[in-house]
Amino acid sequence: MDPKLTIRRANVDDVDTIFRLTAQMADRKLMLARSKYKIITMLPSYFVVEVEGEVVASGSCSVLWTDMAEICALAVHDEWQGKGVGKALVDAIIAEGKRLKLPKLITLTYQIEFFKKMGFQIGNKDSFPRKLWRECLECPKLEACDETAMFLDIGDQ
Ligand SMILES: CC(C)(COP(=O)(O)OP(=O)(O)OC[C@H]1O[C@@H](n2cnc3c(N)ncnc32)[C@H](O)[C@@H]1OP(=O)(O)O)[C@@H](O)C(=O)NCCC(=O)NCCS
């Protein structure tokens, strides 16, 4: 990652930027939109990447149950894509998952090749109990989900 970039946990000053970043990606149908309410109540799960005081990327580690967390709302500003920022965010979320002693990270995504590079494997949506798909229940697609479920084992081997 570019040495000018720093990765840190989000705080309330980041809410508007996270909202704008995710809304922009949602407009392009790359992810679900998040309300400010949702971002604020999930704020402790968010990480941001900052360059010279400006937030250029965000993503969250949403704990679903004792056996897994979900990588959600991963969004890198257009000008910063392809520079290792997304990888840095995923690495931070993996480290957070390990700190929490979670055995598995999952994601629902259109970015299959990116997550493969991060070590994720394609999984079967049905093997993740529906009740755990908290965000899915809020998604208008629900039964018609066209994203790919992917997972990464992060527990002690
Ligand atoms: C997907 C996204 C998070 C990736 O972040 P990024 O900062 O552009 O990716 P990085 O530069 O960290 O890439 C890491 C590796 O993945 C590869 N990669 C990134 N995006 C890729 C893609 N779409 N297809 C194939 N490979 C990709 C890079 O080439 C790099 O490979 P390398 O390590 O061999 O050089 C970012 O492009 C983004 O925000 N996209 C729009 C929103 C979105 O789709 N979010 C995902 C929601 S689940």
The ligand as a Gaussian input file, in Angstrom:
#p B3LYP/6-31G(d) Opt

LIG

0 1
 C      -13.299000      -4.318000      -5.331000
 C      -12.434000      -3.256000      -4.664000
 C      -12.801000      -3.178000      -3.179000
 C      -10.961000      -3.674000      -4.801000
 O      -10.149000      -2.703000      -4.177000
 P       -8.810000      -2.172000      -4.876000
 O       -8.148000      -1.240000      -3.950000
 O       -9.158000      -1.656000      -6.236000
 O       -7.979000      -3.532000      -5.036000
 P       -6.419000      -3.760000      -4.745000
 O       -5.646000      -2.721000      -5.485000
 O       -6.178000      -3.841000      -3.287000
 O       -6.213000      -5.182000      -5.439000
 C       -5.668000      -6.304000      -4.777000
 C       -5.474000      -7.392000      -5.813000
 O       -6.746000      -7.742000      -6.383000
 C       -6.756000      -7.524000      -7.798000
 N       -8.056000      -6.988000      -8.182000
 C       -8.689000      -5.904000      -7.682000
 N       -9.892000      -5.735000      -8.251000
 C      -10.002000      -6.737000      -9.162000
 C      -11.010000      -7.107000     -10.088000
 N      -12.147000      -6.401000     -10.186000
 N      -10.790000      -8.196000     -10.864000
 C       -9.645000      -8.907000     -10.767000
 N       -8.648000      -8.611000      -9.893000
 C       -8.829000      -7.535000      -9.109000
 C       -5.646000      -6.517000      -8.044000
 O       -5.136000      -6.612000      -9.350000
 C       -4.619000      -6.936000      -6.989000
 O       -3.909000      -8.060000      -7.452000
 P       -2.335000      -8.242000      -7.145000
 O       -2.219000      -8.348000      -5.637000
 O       -1.973000      -9.498000      -7.848000
 O       -1.676000      -7.017000      -7.668000
 C      -12.609000      -1.868000      -5.337000
 O      -12.279000      -1.973000      -6.699000
 C      -14.006000      -1.264000      -5.221000
 O      -14.275000      -0.524000      -4.281000
 N      -14.879000      -1.573000      -6.202000
 C      -16.203000      -0.991000      -6.256000
 C      -17.088000      -1.415000      -5.084000
 C      -17.200000      -2.916000      -4.959000
 O      -17.490000      -3.631000      -5.903000
 N      -16.966000      -3.392000      -3.726000
 C      -17.019000      -4.791000      -3.390000
 C      -18.255000      -5.069000      -2.620000
 S      -18.233000      -6.741000      -2.005000

